[in-house]
Amino acid sequence: MGEQGQRSGATIAAQLSVMMFLQFFLWGAWYVTMGPYMNEVGMASAIKWAYTVGPIAAIASPFFLGMIADRFFATERVLGVMHFLGGLCLFLAPTAAKQSSTLFVVMILAHMLCYMPTLGLTSSLAMHNMTDSEKQFPLIRVFGTIGWIAANWVISYLAFDKSPNTFYVAGGSALLLGFFSFTLPHTPAPANGKPFSARDALGLDSLVLLKNPSFAVFSLCAFLICIPLAAYYAYAGQYVGESGFDKIASTMSFGQMSEIFFMLVMPLCFARLGVKWMLAVGMLAWVVRYGLFAGAADDQVKWMVLGGVILHGICYDFFFVTGQIYVDNKAGPKIRGQAQGFFVLITQGVGMLIGAQLIGYLVAWKTTTVGEVSTIDWKSVWMYPAAFALAILVVFVLLFRDKGMKQATVPEAPPAPAAPGETISS
């Protein structure tokens, strides 16, 4: 029985690892290069909208999970159906692009409405089928980041960095994951019979934490810092391509590689810095990244561009992962889940939504068109989010005075990679 149980456990672990790999391979296969593709086919003005639908879906996702997925159907079946539908939307996206940019964005929105709920579902399915989630989940979850990196390298190896074929690769992986989902261990609806509450879905009970001045400062700065963050997600891929990197996707994957490295060294950093300065270093990395991008713009200095990409590991791990640890410690067990949901809502949801729109208008403002040739003043484009992030950093350092957390431990379950996580990431 012992050997049989071990073999069964190993089989389940292998299934969950493949699930995580495909989950983020699917996202990484198209998200990084969508901006360069849209610019290539004359849809540059709609890029801000294409990168706005993700935050919209992130806001809507808790309602879908709470009202339907968590109450009426087995998790593996919901995953299968959602990935089938989402994959179909990706297959139709290039055809929609030939009709209009609006139809293309609508198709991406439809896909993200199918995809975003599966981020929570894969995590809950994995944890449900583990005997020790604290030890097992990180080992399973890292395959998601590996999947994102693998997708980036596949797209660049096939020279699909600006091609509609990227959506076919992603759509194919979605269908594969859809079929695979039905082979996953049976996982009953986790909230079967429980009433749905919009207050719970949005984490509104956690608003009581805002009575703590430092938590309020943290929440405000977390929301605001995601506004300049959206510039990286929406336009870094296009900028990397215009800086002379032919293999856009694989170049961007260095950000996820650094994410894995900095996740490993986080315990040492916590011991020396504590939560406040971990968060501050994460914000500072945003400033430095955009500063490197701006400094490289005129002469296309590749090492500066690549350095900005590699800083993604610090930007994401030191701020978002540390932020989740801080929220977890402050919330306590009763409202822990709601507090984490609120943190995602104000950052990956509302903050990123506003940021995607603002950076789109900024790029349009800094674009000069002569005849049929358009030129973007990338130096100015990157200086604005750099200055914005610096102002937020100063406010945070001056006003955040929480003395209750000198150290913390790295969370048991690393979050999704920031895209290009990631999440809101990798």
N, C-alpha and C positions, 0 to 999 in steps of 0.2 A: 504493500500500500504506500509506503514511504517513497519508493522509487517511482511508482506510478504518479503519486502526487507531485513529485518534483518535475517529472516529464510534463505533466499537465500544466504546472506553473510556468515552465520554460516555454511551452507552446503558447500560452496566453501572453506572456511577456513578448514573444516574437511577434504575435499578432498585433499587439498594442504598439510596438515599435514601428511596424510597417504602416499602421494607421497614421501615426504621427508623422512619419516620413512623407507619406502621400498628401496628408493634410496641408503641409507647408510647401511641399514641392508644387502643388497646385497653385498656391498663392504666389510663390516666388517666380513662377514661370511667366506670369504676365504683368504683375504689378510694377516691377522695376522698369520695364521697357515700354509701358503703355504711353508715357509722355513722349519719348523719342519717336514712337510709332505715329502718334497723333500729329506731332510736328512734321513728320515726313510726308504724311498724306494730306496736309493742309487743314488740319483741325486744331491748330495751336491755340486758337481763341477759346476752345472748349476744354482745355486741359484742366482748368480750375474746377469745372463742373465734374469732370471724370474723377477727380480726386476729392470731391465733396461727398460723393455718394457713399463712400466707405464710412465716414462718420455718421451719416444719416442712418445707415444700416446698423451701426453700432448702437445708436440710440434706440432704434426700433427692436433690436434683438431681444432685450430682456422681456418685452411684452410677448413676443412669439414663444420664448422659452417658458414663460410663466403661464400663459394661457393655453398653450397647445402641447408643446414638446414634453414638458415636465409632468403632464397630467393624464394624457390619454394614450400614448403610444410608447412602445419599447424604444430605448435610445438608439440601438443599432439600426432599427427600421427607419426612424426619422433621419438618421445620418444618410442612409442609402438613398432615400427619396430626395432629400435636399441636394445631395451631390449630383444625382441624375438631372434634376431641374437646373441646377447651377451650371453644370457642364454643357447642357443644351444652349443656355444663354451665351456662354463663351464661344461655342461653335457658330452662333448666329451673329456675333459681334462684328466680324469683318464685313459680312454682307450688309449689316445695318450701317456700317461706316460709309459704304458706297452710296447709300440713300441720303443720309444727312448726319451731321455731328450730333444732333439732338437724339435721333433714334439710337445712335451708338451709345450715348451716355445712358439712355433709358435701359438699354440691354445690360450695361455694366451695373446699373442700379439693381436690376432684377437679379443678376448674379450675386451681388453682395448681400441682398436681402436673403438669399438662400444660403450664402456662405457664412456670414457672421454668426448666426446661431450655432453653427457646427463647431466653432472654436470652444464654446463652453461645453457643448455636448461631448466632444472627444475627451476633454479633461475629466468630466464627470464619469464617463464610461470607463476611462482608464482607472480612476481611483476606486470605482465600485468593484472592479475586478482585481484589486490588489490586496495582499494581506498586510503590507506595511507601506502605506503610501509615502510616508516621510522619507524612507530610504529608496523605494522603488521608482517613484514618479520622476525625480530628476533624471534618472538613467533612461527612462522611456522618453521623457520630454525632449531631451537633447537631440533625438532623432528628427524632431521637427525642424530644428535649426539646421541640421545636416541636410535635410530635404530641401530647405530653402536655398542653401548654398549649391547643392547639386543641380537644382533647377536653373540657377543663374549660369552655371558653367555649361549645362546642356544647351541653353539658348544661345550663348556666345559661340560654342563649338559648332553649332549648326548655322551660325551667322544669321540668326533670326532677331537680332537686337532692335531692328526697326521694321520688322516684317509682320504681316498679319498672321503668319504661321505660328507666332508665339501663342495666339489664342487657341489654335488647334492643339498644340502640345498641352496647354493647360486644360482645355476641354477634355482631351483624351484621358488625362490623369484624373480628372473629376469623375468621368464615367467608370474608370478602373476602380477608384475609391468607392464609388457607389455600389458596384458589384461586391467589392471586398467587404463593405460594411455589413452585408447580410451574413457574412461568415463569422463575424465577431461574436464574442460571448453574449448570451442573452442578458440584457440589462433592463429590467422593468422600469416603467415610468417612475421617477423618484418622488414625485409629489402627487401621486394618484390619490384622489379624494380630498385633497386640501384646497381650500378656497384661494382664488387668485387676488392679489392686492397690488394695485399700481404703485402704492406707496412703498411696498416692499421691493418691487421691480426697479424703482428708481433710487432706492436706498435713502428715502427721505427721512427715515427715523434717525439716520446718522447725522442729520443736521444739528442735533444737540451738541455734537463735538465742536461746532463752530463757536460755542461759547468760550472755548479755550483760545485766547488771543493768538498763540503760536500756531495752533492748528488752523485757525482762520487765515493767517498769513501764508502758511504752507498751501492751503487749498487755493487761495487767490493766485499765488505764484505758479502753482502747478497748472492751473487753467490758462494763465497768461503765457507761460513758456511754450505751451503747445501751439500757440499762434505762429511764432517764427519757426517752430519745428516743421510745420506743414510745408514750408518752402523747400526743405530737403526732400521730403517724400514726393512732392509734385514735380520738382524741376532739377533735382541733382542728376538724375539719369540723362536728361537732355544736355545739361551743362558738361557732364563727363564726356559725352559724345562730341560736343563742340570743342572740347579741350584737346582733342586728338586721340582719345581712346576708342579704338574700333570695337573692342569687345566690352560693351557697356555693362551688360549683366554680370559678367564674371568680375569686372573691376568693382562693381558695387558690392559684390559678395564679400569683399574684404571687411566690410563693416560688420557682417554677421560672424566672420571668423574672429574678429577682435572682441565681439560680444561674448563668445565662448571663453576666451582668455580672461577677460576682466571679470566674468562671473566666478572663475576659479580663484582669482586673487582678492575677491571682495572681503572674505573674512579677515585677511591681514589688514586691509584698508580700514575696515570698521574698527579694528582694535586700536588703530593709531588716530583716526580722524573723528569717529563718532558720526551720528546721523546728520547733524547740521552741516558739517563740512563735507561729508559725502555728497549731500544734495547740492551744496555750493560748487563743488568740483564738477558735478554733472552739468550744472548750468554754465559754468565757465567753459566747459568743453564745447558747448553750443557756440559761444562767442568766438572761441578760437577757430572752430571749424568754418564758420562763415567768414571769419577774417582771412583764413587761408584761401578760401574760394575767391574772395574779393581780390586778394593780393596776386592770385594766379591769373586773373582774368585777362589782363592786357597782353601778357606774353605767353599765355598758355603754359605755365610752369607746372609740369605734370606731377612732380613730387609733392607740391603743395596741394594739388587737387586730391591725389591719393591719400595724403596725410589727413585731409578733411574727411574723407570716406572712412579711414581707419579709426578716427576719433568717435565714430558711431558707437563703438563698444562702451566707451566711457559715458557718452551722452545718454545712452539707453540704460545701461546697468546701474550707473551711479545715481541717476535720477529716478527712473521708473521703478526699478527693483527696490532701491532704498525707500522710495515713497511708499511702496506697498508694505514694506516692513514697518515703517513709521505708522501708517494707518492701522495695521494689524495690532500693533502694540497699544495704540491709543484707544481703539474701539472696544477691545475686550470681546469675550466670546458671544455675548448676546446680540450685538449688532455688527459683528465682524464682517459677515457676508454683505450686509447692506452698505457698510462703509467702503468696502472694496468696490462695490457696484457704483457708488457715488463717485469714487475716485476715477473710475473708467469713464463715467458719464461726462465729467467736467474736463477730462483730458483728451482721451481718444474720441470722444463724441463732440461736445460743444466747442472745445478749444480748437481741435483739428478742423472742424467745419468752418469756423470763422477764419482760421488761418489759410485754408485752401482758397477761399474766396479773395481774401486780401492780397495774397501773393499773386493770384491771377491778375488782379487789377494793377498791381505793381509792375509785373512783367509787361503788360500791355502798355503801361505808361512809359516804360523804358525801352520800348521797341520802336526802332526807326525803319520805315519802309521807303525804299527808293526803287521805283519801278516794281519789279516782282521780287526784289531781294529785301528781306527783313533782317535787321541786325539788332540784337539785344545787348544793352549796356549791362553786362553781367556784373561788373564791378559795383555799380550802384545797386543792382538787385540784391546782392549779398550783403552790402553794407547796412541796409535797413534792418533786416532780421538780426544782424550782429549787434547793432545799437539797441534794438528792442530787448534782446536777450540780456545785454549788459545792464540795462536799466532795471530789469527784473531781478538780476543777481544782486545788485546793490540794495534794492528794497528788501530782499530776503535776508541778506547778511545783517542789515541794520535792525530789522524788526523781529526776526525769528529768535526767540530767547528760551526755547524749551530746554530746561535743565534735567528733565526726567529720563533722558535716554542718552547715555554716554556711549553705549555699545549696543550691538544687536547681533543676531545671527542671520546668516543668509537664509531666505525663505526655503521651506521644504520643496516648493513647486515653482521653478522658474517660469515666468510668464512667457507669452508668445513673443517671438522676435519682432522687433520693430520693423515695420516695413517701409521702405526697402532696407516688416519689419521687417510683425512685428510685427503686431500688433500689432499695437496698441496696440513683431515682434515681435524676425525676427524681425 
